[in-house]
Each structure stands twice: as structure tokens, then as C-alpha cells.
Amino acid sequence: MEERGMSREMIEALLQEKKLKDLSYERILSSMCTYPHEIAVYAHGMFLESNLGDSGLFRGTREMEDKVIRMLGALLGNENAFGYLSTGGTESNIQAIRAIRNRKRKEGLSDMNIIVPETAHFSFDKIADLLSINVQKASLDEELRVDVNSVERLINDKTIGIVGIAGTTEFGQIDPIKELSGIAMDRDIFLFVDAAFGGFVIPFLDENYEFDFSLDGVSAISIDPHKMGMSTIPAGCILFREEFYLDELVVSTPYLTTKGQCSLTGTRSGASAAATYAVLKYLGKEGLKTIVDECMRLTRLLVDGAKRIGIPPVIEPVMNVATLSFPESEVGRVVNALEERRWRVSMTRTPKSLRAVIMPHTDEETIKLFLEDLEEVV
Ligand SMILES: *Cc1c(COP(=O)(O)O)cnc(C)c1O
């Protein structure tokens, strides 16, 4: 840091310079984030100083958080779910598994394991490390959903939880949560549904998927308002069916206005809680459905266009994620060539493919331009 501060003009110029180095979302097809809705930005600015880590001081913000928990619980089949607004899918995943780990530890269990699909988000690698539990990976079926037989085979007396993904990060596929729920009920095992991305998509699809608290075996769900919920970063949400799971996460907070805290972080953004509240109130289910409908329409447009130029999808799109299949040796070259044309797409691991997430910042013109470049590149 300099000894003396700079003028406001100089700071503004510095910021502008840095801003120009950031990409804008228009040609980004590799991200699950997007521009937050204008009303979310407004609310965020209004509550910038609000700290939910000490929520006794910010009762209005606290009320908004409670309301969001109820709205998201209701969206996911249980208006009376218990939870809090986290920093995102990673924190929610950590906390879900930490809750059941703590509960089982009290019962004297050690060397615990959980079973996740091979497609699980990389945050589960952090979980293995942080919580000292084994993370076993179950294999997939041909449509890249978790194979329930593989899950069953991996269960042993040290298994404390199974994870299903409702909207896989790489392929946008939905695991057979109903079957997993059946297994969870039969074996009395905690079932966590990672719907970080899919939580704001699946309820609005034309096709009906059972994946939420309406299934009795589902104990907890993660859903991210900062992905398809149009809120500001950081906004995640963890929901539990039973309050005692939340209690497993509580530490006492002697010098704050509250007695205890269940979040992983201490100081916690009230701004993004306000942003989430505002945007959900503003859009309602109807507004969210309009957004999902358009993303799905454009996803199909992209996949159909790619088919016409001879590139098949890895799976027919279930959500607004398109994965295009190339010979293994080709994918990297195509992704790089597209990058030279200022597109940002990503690659999936197994099978290797080109991945494009069609977020609300994408429009029809963009898809057309992308398809033209794709055709030239291949
Ligand atoms: C994005 C994502 C996460 C991680 O969420 P962050 O908000 O990036 O921490 C976890 N699980 C799934 C399925 C995701 O798509």
C-alpha cells in the first residue's frame, strides 16, 4: 500500500482499466453465473453494510432471509424446511455433509463415507479433505445419470450419506432422485440433493422430475440463487427437512446479538440476501419460468444447429446445458479455435465434449453467431 492515498479520479481510472480486462458475459458460454437482475442489484446496494453474521442488529435483513428460506422451501416441496443463505453451492455442500457427519460422530461412528455420483462437483474433493470422510464415486448409466445399482453396491456400515445431483454441472443431467430416495428410506441413510444449478431450473421445465422434499427420503437440498436465481454473488442456500441437522452446525457466539451461528462463514452478506429476496418477489414463479423457457429454447436451437452441421450432443439436453460430442482428439482444438474468436466454452471430462451453458445473458443472435463460428471452425 502507498503511504498516501490517491484521488477519486485516479481510482476511477484504475478501476476502469481493470474492468476492461474482465470479459463481459455476452460471449461467455462456460459459466453458470450471469448478470444479476436489476432489482437484485438495487437491493444489494441498499443493504451493503448489513451483516447476517450478527443478525440481531439487522432484523429487517433477517426477515428477508427467513422469507427466502420459506420461498425456496416451498419451491422445493417443503415450506417448513430449515436452513440459511450460504455463500454458494460449495458451502452448502460442505454444511450438508458436515451436519450428518457431526450427528453420526456423536453416535460413535468413525471412518465414515459418503457416496456421490462420478459427476459430482469438485467441491466434494474439498469435503473429503475438510471433514476427513471418504468420498466414494458411483458409476453412471448411459445417459450419465448415477447408476443406482452402483450406489447400492458401495453402501456399507460406514456410509452416512448418499448424494444425488439435480442438474449436473457438466452435463445438466438429473440423477434418479426418486430411486435414491427409496434406497435412503430402506437403509435409513441421509440423502442430500445437490440442486445448486438445477434448483431454479427443474421446477420450471415442461417435463416433470421428482427431485425435491416431496420425496420422503430427501433430507437436504442445496440451491444457488446466484446461478439461475438471478441474484448477486454470493448467494447460495442450504435447506434441511429437520431442524436438528441445523443444530448440528451451531456454535455459540458469546459476544454477538445472537446466541449461536450455524453458517460456515462468520460475517455474512446481508446484501445478497436482500438481492435474493427482491428478485424472487419481483419475478415470482412466472418470471422465473419465462427465463427458464427462453434458456431452454436457445439450448435446443444450439443443439439442433450443431446437429445440422454434423455434431451430435452427448445427451439430448435436459436442462440449459449443451454438450457437443467430438472425437477425443478434436475437442481441445475446437475449444481453442472458438476462444480465438472470442467465445468462451468449456470441456467436460468423461466423455470429453464441448460444453455450453445457455444462461439468461445469451440471446438468439448470439446462438446464431456461435453456430456460424462453430461451423467454420470444424
Ligand atoms: C456450481 C455448483 C456447485 C458449486 O457452487 P458454487 O456456488 O460455485 O460454490 C455445486 N454443485 C453443483 C451441482 C454446481 O453446479
The ligand as a Gaussian input file, in Angstrom:
#p B3LYP/6-31G(d) Opt

LIG

0 1
 C      -21.990000     -24.667000      -9.183000
 C      -22.203000     -25.934000      -8.480000
 C      -21.689000     -26.133000      -7.191000
 C      -20.775000     -25.135000      -6.519000
 O      -21.384000     -23.928000      -6.306000
 P      -20.539000     -22.599000      -6.006000
 O      -21.603000     -21.589000      -5.851000
 O      -19.644000     -22.385000      -7.198000
 O      -19.752000     -22.840000      -4.763000
 C      -22.015000     -27.303000      -6.546000
 N      -22.779000     -28.232000      -7.138000
 C      -23.278000     -28.096000      -8.386000
 C      -24.126000     -29.164000      -8.971000
 C      -22.998000     -26.931000      -9.103000
 O      -23.468000     -26.799000     -10.347000

